[in-house]
């Protein structure tokens, strides 16, 4: 442990020339100490070049790389640079601190192909570095002209998309940095040459996605600048090519109290786009129809439930339907999920869940039994076992012996025991389970791990 009081005493006694000589000697051998000294005692704006900082960041990779690659679990410590930037921040030299964070973010981005980032550590380091860079520029007190090079720099990185998964970080940085009308106007001016004409076909997924992102960015700027006519002109040209733009168009129309046009746009989207892309549009329409068209409201809720299986649509649909109409709708819902059960486990589960919700217990039991699955028996036991105890226990008994025989290993034995415990929890069947357990002990007597696990029974 460092004795600071002793060090203070020694500093008071030290000869000034000797102290200078000592510090120079130490700094000759330790570049980090020299850099920290300059950060504290140097003049504002008299730091190092961006390339110098980048070289230092790259050297951190050199120390840990294995044949040019940083393997999983090896996290580079960037604190030597981030701590240095904090010294400049404390001195009020925000632009020098920004330069350090710029170097860090650039090197991390350039090196992403050379690291195993399975745990997301380097992605987080990039996000933190870019965020700190933006904060430093913001606190530097620059006017609109002073901020322009930084706005251009961030936008160019966004447009370059290398790597593309950092684009959202650059977009967020732009939104943090650009806070005034002059900033937004300059951003829009820089963006203009890159705007797409006709949208690429959505089969060319990546180019289509990039185009939509650019259009969305410009739409944001139109709204920030109060350019509603330009916003509507741009989105009207492109909303039929993107379900996301279609929804945005409809939502903005509704916010501007143009309910009729909002409904028309959303309905056009439902007609244009494939079903799996229309859930949010149907959700939007359900809010409009609830007040304006009860029949369409119920039809939309039904479509949403069939599309998603989300229970948040089921209750409102049932509550909004008269008893006779509900029975008709329920029949269609049951047919839909019955048709899906042969190819879709989700469809089968949803069918059983609807039967239970509607108290159609006989049909629920039939579906569960048809699965011939211990997992399903356990899942639905609390709903059905006490209503049909004999059928339920017999189904368990028919499946448990073959299941016990088909696997080995302690994990499998523990699973067998867990099912036996479920069976034993059924009132009146404890002795029947004991018979099964004894049979298993005899048949598997040469499996000590299995016998050991069954001690719990």
MARDO-537888 format. One line per 10 residues: their letters; for each residue x, y, z of C-alpha. Coordinates in Angstrom, 3 decimals, m for minus. Layout:
MARDO-537888
A> X Y Z ~ ...
***
This chain:
MARDO-537888
XXXXXXXXXX> 0.000 0.000 0.000 ~ 1.386 3.438 m0.984 ~ 2.206 5.713 1.968 ~ 1.094 9.071 0.534 ~ 2.122 11.007 3.633 ~ 5.693 9.798 3.228 ~ 5.654 10.738 m0.486 ~ 4.367 14.222 0.361 ~ 7.163 14.674 2.853 ~ 9.762 13.582 0.319
XXXXXXXXXX> 8.385 15.980 m2.298 ~ 8.748 18.876 0.100 ~ 12.390 17.964 0.709 ~ 13.293 17.148 m2.912 ~ 15.596 19.472 m4.846 ~ 13.684 20.998 m7.795 ~ 16.421 20.233 m10.333 ~ 16.786 16.674 m9.065 ~ 13.021 16.212 m9.229 ~ 12.923 17.449 m12.827
XXXXXXXXXX> 15.776 15.128 m13.735 ~ 13.977 12.194 m12.118 ~ 10.708 12.967 m13.921 ~ 12.440 13.295 m17.288 ~ 14.237 10.001 m16.786 ~ 10.988 8.233 m15.863 ~ 9.091 9.757 m18.808 ~ 11.803 8.693 m21.253 ~ 11.091 5.109 m20.240 ~ 7.315 5.386 m19.805
XXXXXXXXXX> 5.383 6.945 m22.660 ~ 2.120 6.661 m20.720 ~ 3.532 8.829 m17.920 ~ 4.774 11.394 m20.450 ~ 1.342 11.539 m22.112 ~ m0.443 12.000 m18.790 ~ 2.037 14.724 m17.807 ~ 1.371 16.593 m21.057 ~ m2.376 16.186 m20.617 ~ m2.243 17.816 m17.191
XXXXXXXXXX> 0.386 20.524 m17.737 ~ 0.275 21.169 m21.471 ~ m1.653 23.987 m23.139 ~ m5.161 23.392 m24.464 ~ m5.102 22.271 m28.084 ~ m1.519 21.069 m27.888 ~ m2.108 17.334 m27.801 ~ m1.137 14.596 m30.232 ~ m2.389 13.732 m33.706 ~ m5.296 11.401 m34.418
XXXXXXXXXX> m2.891 8.946 m36.061 ~ m0.728 8.889 m32.931 ~ m3.715 7.957 m30.806 ~ m4.790 5.335 m33.325 ~ m1.302 3.825 m33.314 ~ m1.454 3.564 m29.534 ~ m4.876 1.878 m29.715 ~ m3.614 m0.563 m32.349 ~ m0.645 m1.447 m30.148 ~ m3.090 m2.685 m27.501
XXXXXXXXXX> m4.283 m5.278 m30.012 ~ m0.702 m6.255 m30.852 ~ m0.138 m7.217 m27.221 ~ m2.909 m9.859 m27.189 ~ m3.358 m11.029 m30.795 ~ m2.739 m14.665 m31.605 ~ m1.616 m14.868 m35.265 ~ m3.414 m11.600 m35.970 ~ m6.636 m12.588 m34.177 ~ m8.030 m11.851 m30.722
XXXXXXXXXX> m9.707 m15.053 m29.486 ~ m12.888 m15.353 m27.449 ~ m12.553 m14.351 m23.815 ~ m9.580 m12.046 m24.353 ~ m10.731 m8.500 m23.603 ~ m8.398 m5.645 m24.444 ~ m8.008 m3.024 m21.727 ~ m8.532 0.391 m23.363 ~ m8.304 2.275 m20.064 ~ m4.880 3.787 m20.831
XXXXXXXXXX> m6.543 5.901 m23.524 ~ m9.910 6.455 m21.857 ~ m8.160 7.563 m18.630 ~ m6.008 9.946 m20.650 ~ m9.084 11.463 m22.255 ~ m10.564 12.043 m18.795 ~ m7.525 14.150 m17.884 ~ m8.182 16.358 m20.909 ~ m11.860 16.599 m19.979 ~ m10.942 17.701 m16.447
XXXXXXXXXX> m8.792 20.421 m18.003 ~ m11.669 21.484 m20.266 ~ m9.869 20.408 m23.448 ~ m12.896 18.590 m24.861 ~ m11.684 18.515 m28.465 ~ m8.480 16.690 m27.490 ~ m10.524 14.193 m25.470 ~ m12.829 13.791 m28.495 ~ m9.808 13.038 m30.676 ~ m8.828 10.184 m28.352
XXXXXXXXXX> m12.336 8.710 m28.393 ~ m12.455 9.123 m32.176 ~ m9.221 7.141 m32.468 ~ m10.599 4.425 m30.188 ~ m13.884 4.089 m32.073 ~ m12.121 3.988 m35.454 ~ m9.623 1.319 m34.399 ~ m12.294 m0.831 m32.754 ~ m14.445 m0.625 m35.908 ~ m11.491 m1.404 m38.186
XXXXXXXXXX> m10.482 m4.392 m36.055 ~ m13.908 m6.039 m35.691 ~ m13.028 m8.720 m38.256 ~ m9.966 m9.590 m36.175 ~ m11.739 m10.338 m32.885 ~ m14.171 m12.927 m31.569 ~ m16.914 m10.674 m30.228 ~ m19.369 m13.412 m29.253 ~ m20.006 m11.743 m25.894 ~ m20.447 m8.279 m27.441
XXXXXXXXXX> m17.600 m6.707 m25.466 ~ m15.967 m4.908 m28.411 ~ m19.328 m3.737 m29.713 ~ m20.006 m2.168 m26.318 ~ m16.554 m0.577 m26.274 ~ m17.267 0.945 m29.696 ~ m20.644 2.289 m28.577 ~ m19.121 3.794 m25.421 ~ m16.250 5.381 m27.361 ~ m18.494 6.938 m30.001
XXXXXXXXXX> m20.915 8.138 m27.343 ~ m18.066 9.753 m25.406 ~ m16.757 11.321 m28.632 ~ m20.174 12.878 m29.258 ~ m20.469 14.087 m25.663 ~ m17.070 15.776 m25.878 ~ m17.981 17.599 m29.090 ~ m21.265 18.691 m27.523 ~ m19.515 20.054 m24.420 ~ m16.838 21.834 m26.465
XXXXXXXXXX> m19.242 24.743 m26.994 ~ m18.816 24.868 m30.771 ~ m21.073 27.015 m32.929 ~ m22.921 25.598 m35.944 ~ m19.918 26.071 m38.261 ~ m17.586 24.457 m35.722 ~ m19.774 21.377 m35.472 ~ m20.003 20.873 m39.232 ~ m16.792 18.808 m39.679 ~ m17.958 16.430 m36.961
XXXXXXXXXX> m21.461 16.102 m38.401 ~ m19.928 15.314 m41.772 ~ m17.503 12.816 m40.216 ~ m20.229 10.865 m38.420 ~ m22.555 10.856 m41.439 ~ m19.753 9.619 m43.710 ~ m19.129 6.736 m41.314 ~ m22.838 5.962 m41.275 ~ m22.999 5.937 m45.071 ~ m19.858 3.837 m45.369
XXXXXXXXXX> m21.423 1.175 m43.164 ~ m18.163 m0.557 m42.350 ~ m19.135 m2.500 m40.351 ~ m22.832 m2.060 m41.089 ~ m23.941 m3.204 m37.642 ~ m22.596 0.054 m36.168 ~ m24.838 2.231 m38.356 ~ m27.429 2.629 m35.613 ~ m24.687 3.966 m33.326 ~ m23.697 6.582 m35.888
XXXXXXXXXX> m27.347 7.530 m36.393 ~ m27.781 7.984 m32.654 ~ m24.587 10.063 m32.507 ~ m25.918 12.357 m35.230 ~ m29.148 12.863 m33.335 ~ m27.246 13.728 m30.159 ~ m24.881 16.116 m31.924 ~ m27.455 17.894 m34.105 ~ m29.707 19.907 m31.826 ~ m30.507 23.079 m33.747
XXXXXXXXXX> m32.016 24.080 m37.061 ~ m28.659 24.887 m38.679 ~ m27.337 21.437 m37.711 ~ m30.340 19.665 m39.208 ~ m30.174 21.732 m42.396 ~ m26.496 20.860 m42.872 ~ m27.190 17.184 m42.173 ~ m29.968 17.210 m44.777 ~ m27.706 18.989 m47.272 ~ m25.023 16.303 m46.850
XXXXXXXXXX> m27.594 13.533 m47.129 ~ m29.212 14.764 m50.350 ~ m26.671 13.351 m52.881 ~ m27.079 9.881 m51.388 ~ m30.873 9.695 m51.553 ~ m32.249 6.836 m53.688 ~ m34.439 7.480 m56.693 ~ m36.567 4.426 m57.292 ~ m36.349 1.941 m54.452 ~ m34.512 m1.308 m55.202
XXXXXXXXXX> m36.682 m4.415 m55.274 ~ m37.107 m5.957 m51.820 ~ m35.628 m9.197 m53.202 ~ m32.350 m7.253 m53.200 ~ m32.778 m7.102 m49.446 ~ m29.684 m5.203 m48.397 ~ m29.904 m2.400 m50.991 ~ m33.623 m2.115 m50.263 ~ m32.935 m1.863 m46.518 ~ m30.256 0.806 m47.005
XXXXXXXXXX> m32.600 2.864 m49.175 ~ m35.405 2.673 m46.623 ~ m33.022 3.762 m43.854 ~ m31.926 6.816 m45.872 ~ m35.520 7.764 m46.608 ~ m36.417 7.368 m42.926 ~ m33.481 9.591 m41.967 ~ m34.596 12.318 m44.333 ~ m38.190 12.032 m43.107 ~ m36.916 12.592 m39.556
XXXXXXXXXX> m35.107 15.736 m40.709 ~ m38.189 17.080 m42.483 ~ m40.143 16.767 m39.239 ~ m37.367 18.334 m37.144 ~ m37.310 21.267 m39.549 ~ m41.102 21.581 m39.624 ~ m41.236 20.699 m43.337 ~ m44.534 18.782 m43.289 ~ m45.255 19.183 m47.016 ~ m41.832 17.773 m47.894
XXXXXXXXXX> m42.355 14.934 m45.413 ~ m45.663 13.957 m46.990 ~ m44.329 14.349 m50.523 ~ m41.415 11.994 m49.840 ~ m43.335 9.340 m47.955 ~ m46.207 9.350 m50.454 ~ m43.727 8.348 m53.175 ~ m42.314 5.403 m51.252 ~ m44.807 4.015 m48.702 ~ m46.018 1.271 m51.042
XXXXXXXXXX> m42.510 m0.196 m51.099 ~ m42.110 m0.617 m47.337 ~ m44.528 m1.742 m44.632 ~ m42.515 0.305 m42.111 ~ m42.895 3.494 m44.172 ~ m46.562 2.699 m44.714 ~ m47.138 2.464 m40.966 ~ m45.170 5.648 m40.357 ~ m47.235 7.473 m42.974 ~ m50.490 6.341 m41.388
XXXXXXXXXX> m49.348 7.245 m37.872 ~ m48.256 10.740 m38.920 ~ m51.577 11.326 m40.699 ~ m53.420 10.273 m37.561 ~ m51.240 12.545 m35.422 ~ m52.173 15.378 m37.792 ~ m55.893 14.515 m37.373 ~ m56.275 13.229 m40.930 ~ m58.019 10.043 m39.787 ~ m59.664 9.215 m43.104
XXXXXXXXXX> m56.424 9.346 m45.074 ~ m54.612 7.433 m42.298 ~ m57.155 4.624 m42.590 ~ m56.857 4.559 m46.391 ~ m53.052 4.316 m46.238 ~ m53.077 1.523 m43.650 ~ m55.732 m0.412 m45.586 ~ m53.667 m0.057 m48.752 ~ m50.673 m1.497 m46.872 ~ m52.664 m4.501 m45.660
XXXXXXXXXX> m53.690 m5.161 m49.260 ~ m50.165 m4.695 m50.665 ~ m47.872 m6.467 m48.230 ~ m47.612 m10.129 m47.311 ~ m49.509 m11.210 m44.193 ~ m46.418 m11.619 m42.008 ~ m45.596 m7.921 m42.583 ~ m49.023 m6.501 m41.779 ~ m49.481 m7.121 m38.048 ~ m48.562 m3.571 m37.004
XXXXXXXXXX> m50.746 m2.108 m39.750 ~ m53.707 m4.207 m38.607 ~ m53.004 m3.166 m35.029 ~ m53.098 0.446 m36.147 ~ m56.376 m0.103 m38.013 ~ m57.983 m1.802 m35.011 ~ m57.562 1.431 m33.032 ~ m59.325 3.403 m35.760 ~ m62.067 0.832 m36.360 ~ m62.872 0.563 m32.639
XXXXXXXXXX> m64.500 3.992 m32.803 ~ m65.592 4.125 m36.428 ~ m66.521 0.623 m37.649 ~ m67.343 m2.120 m35.066 ~ m67.626 m4.867 m37.702 ~ m64.208 m4.100 m39.178 ~ m62.854 m3.816 m35.637 ~ m63.933 m7.381 m34.860 ~ m62.714 m8.690 m38.220 ~ m59.331 m7.089 m37.647
XXXXXXXXXX> m58.995 m8.478 m34.125 ~ m59.804 m11.939 m35.473 ~ m57.216 m11.591 m38.240 ~ m54.633 m10.436 m35.694 ~ m55.304 m13.388 m33.407 ~ m55.119 m15.872 m36.265 ~ m51.928 m14.232 m37.485 ~ m50.121 m13.946 m34.155 ~ m51.910 m16.152 m31.636 ~ m51.528 m13.297 m29.149
XXXXXXXXXX> m54.163 m13.479 m26.409 ~ m54.371 m9.686 m26.173 ~ m56.645 m9.822 m29.227 ~ m58.777 m12.778 m28.098 ~ m60.487 m11.203 m25.086 ~ m61.407 m7.926 m26.825 ~ m62.727 m9.895 m29.825 ~ m64.938 m12.061 m27.627 ~ m66.145 m9.071 m25.594 ~ m66.990 m7.116 m28.754
XXXXXXXXXX> m68.990 m9.995 m30.301 ~ m72.579 m10.933 m29.563 ~ m73.020 m14.572 m28.400 ~ m74.251 m15.881 m31.743 ~ m71.532 m14.105 m33.684 ~ m68.905 m15.282 m31.195 ~ m69.810 m18.906 m31.734 ~ m69.378 m18.460 m35.472 ~ m66.024 m16.700 m35.045 ~ m64.869 m19.278 m32.502
XXXXXXXXXX> m65.646 m22.050 m34.984 ~ m63.445 m20.384 m37.617 ~ m60.651 m19.865 m35.103 ~ m60.748 m23.521 m34.057 ~ m60.711 m24.707 m37.678 ~ m57.704 m22.453 m38.381 ~ m55.573 m23.868 m35.570 ~ m56.810 m27.421 m36.148 ~ m55.517 m27.194 m39.708 ~ m52.136 m25.994 m38.440
XXXXXXXXXX> m51.665 m28.691 m35.789 ~ m50.354 m31.374 m38.155 ~ m47.423 m29.225 m39.262 ~ m47.108 m26.721 m36.432 ~ m46.669 m27.544 m32.737 ~ m47.722 m23.964 m31.978 ~ m51.040 m24.534 m33.755 ~ m51.712 m27.652 m31.707 ~ m50.855 m25.912 m28.417 ~ m53.005 m22.917 m29.276
XXXXXXXXXX> m55.917 m25.209 m30.098 ~ m55.666 m26.886 m26.675 ~ m55.368 m23.522 m24.954 ~ m58.519 m22.253 m26.671 ~ m60.407 m25.382 m25.671 ~ m59.380 m24.805 m22.067 ~ m60.251 m21.100 m22.183 ~ m63.699 m21.979 m23.544 ~ m64.138 m24.822 m21.000 ~ m64.256 m27.425 m23.781
XXXXXXXXXX> m62.375 m29.899 m21.616 ~ m63.277 m33.098 m23.486 ~ m61.824 m31.732 m26.705 ~ m58.730 m30.433 m24.875 ~ m58.157 m33.898 m23.387 ~ m58.506 m35.543 m26.799 ~ m55.848 m33.229 m28.250 ~ m53.459 m33.817 m25.352 ~ m53.859 m37.590 m25.546 ~ m53.309 m37.543 m29.301
XXXXXXXXXX> m49.873 m36.023 m28.743 ~ m48.660 m39.080 m26.804 ~ m46.155 m36.871 m25.027 ~ m45.083 m36.915 m21.384 ~ m44.113 m33.273 m21.737 ~ m47.650 m32.369 m22.838 ~ m49.205 m34.437 m20.053 ~ m47.128 m32.550 m17.499 ~ m47.912 m29.175 m19.093 ~ m51.695 m29.626 m19.007
XXXXXXXXXX> m51.933 m31.708 m15.833 ~ m53.253 m28.937 m13.579 ~ m56.075 m28.218 m16.060 ~ m57.147 m31.756 m16.933 ~ m55.847 m34.421 m14.562 ~ m58.366 m33.799 m11.767 ~ m61.199 m33.853 m14.300 ~ m60.135 m37.081 m16.013 ~ m57.870 m38.793 m13.445 ~ m58.075 m42.370 m14.730
XXXXXXXXXX> m57.535 m41.489 m18.383 ~ m54.753 m39.118 m17.481 ~ m52.890 m41.563 m15.244 ~ m53.240 m44.392 m17.764 ~ m51.723 m42.159 m20.445 ~ m48.781 m41.418 m18.135 ~ m48.338 m45.128 m17.319 ~ m48.399 m46.130 m20.981 ~ m45.592 m43.712 m21.809 ~ m43.316 m43.703 m18.750
XXXXXXXXXX> m41.887 m47.272 m19.029 ~ m40.811 m46.955 m22.713 ~ m39.445 m43.477 m21.974 ~ m37.333 m44.804 m19.095 ~ m35.948 m47.556 m21.347 ~ m34.951 m45.339 m24.260 ~ m32.141 m43.342 m22.657 ~ m29.211 m43.492 m20.308 ~ m27.264 m41.070 m18.167 ~ m28.084 m39.229 m14.968
XXXXXXXXXX> m29.790 m36.348 m16.766 ~ m32.226 m38.776 m18.411 ~ m32.845 m40.566 m15.135 ~ m33.617 m37.263 m13.427 ~ m36.174 m36.494 m16.124 ~ m37.821 m39.912 m15.603 ~ m38.029 m39.241 m11.859 ~ m39.554 m35.801 m12.465 ~ m42.388 m37.394 m14.478 ~ m42.912 m40.022 m11.792
XXXXXXXXXX> m43.244 m37.230 m9.234 ~ m45.906 m35.606 m11.420 ~ m47.790 m38.909 m11.523 ~ m47.447 m39.323 m7.770 ~ m48.934 m35.862 m7.203 ~ m52.288 m37.071 m8.586 ~ m54.648 m37.832 m5.706 ~ m55.297 m41.529 m5.174 ~ m52.489 m42.831 m7.404 ~ m49.567 m42.975 m4.974
XXXXXXXXXX> m49.687 m46.783 m4.667 ~ m49.966 m47.242 m8.428 ~ m46.849 m45.107 m8.881 ~ m45.049 m47.215 m6.261 ~ m45.737 m50.312 m8.373 ~ m44.229 m48.620 m11.436 ~ m41.214 m47.455 m9.455 ~ m40.595 m50.993 m8.165 ~ m40.833 m52.358 m11.704 ~ m38.276 m49.811 m12.891
XXXXXXXXXX> m35.934 m50.643 m10.014 ~ m35.993 m54.303 m10.999 ~ m35.604 m53.703 m14.744 ~ m32.783 m51.171 m14.259 ~ m31.045 m52.706 m11.248 ~ m27.701 m52.658 m13.099 ~ m27.887 m48.854 m13.443 ~ m26.723 m47.517 m10.078 ~ m27.215 m43.883 m11.117 ~ m30.855 m44.575 m11.948
XXXXXXX> m31.393 m46.419 m8.660 ~ m29.757 m43.509 m6.855 ~ m32.047 m40.929 m8.492 ~ m35.141 m42.966 m7.623 ~ m34.349 m42.717 m3.907 ~ m36.314 m39.467 m3.983 ~ m39.460 m41.506 m4.706
***
